[in-house]
Amino acid sequence: MTSCPKSESGVRIRRRREGIDLDVSTLADWVGAAAATLMPLVDAIQTHVFAAERIHADDTTVPVLAKGKTRTGRL
């Protein structure tokens, strides 16, 4: 099983795999376990990035829907 964001796959985590119905809580446990397993990597990257004298970022704008109108959001 692979984990990917909903926006990437276009659908929620698939509950059916090779003809076997999987409970939502089982899939949630798997995603939680994957996140916990990757936390040391996240911490190492954060330490490396914040050790720099400067952090460079891109001011990318994205459209954000807000109560019937589109506003500009920034990443």
N, C-alpha and C positions, 0 to 999 in steps of 0.2 A: 504494500500500500504506500502511496506517496501522499504527502501533505502539501497542499498549495492553497493560496488565498482564494476566496470565493470569486474575486474579480478576475483572477487568472483563468480559472476553470470554467467560470460562467454558471456553475451550479454549486450547490452545497456539497459537503463531503458525501460521497456516494455510500449509501447504506446497503447496497447489494454488491457482493463481490463473488464472482464465479458461482453464481446460483445460490449463495448462502446469504440469508438475511442477517444483517448485523444490527445490534441494538445501538441507539444513539449514544448511550452512556459508554459503551465499549469503545466507540470511535473517539469520544471525548477523552477517555482515559489514554488512548494511544497518542492523541495530539498533545495532551498534557505531558505525557512521558517524553515525547520527542522534544518539547519545549524545555523541560527540565534537563534533559541530556545535553542540549545545546547551550545551556546557560554558561558553562565555563568558557566556551568560545566567544559568546557575547561579551562576557566580562573582560577577556583578553583583548578583544578589539577595542572596547571602550577605554581600557587602560592605555593602549597604544595611541588612540586618537587624542585623548585628553592630555597625554604627555607632551604633545606638540606645543610650540609657542603660540601658534595661530591655527585656527580651524577655518578652512575655506568652505563656503557653501554656495550653492546655486539658488538664486531667487526665482525658482520656477513658479509660474502662475498656473492655476487650474480652475476651471469653472466649478462652482459649488452651488447647488440648489438650496435656496433659503426661502421658504414660504411663498411659493409662486413666482419668484424671480431668481435670476442667476447673479451670484456675487463672485468676486475674485478671491480665491484662497491661495496661500503660498506654502510651498513645501520647504 
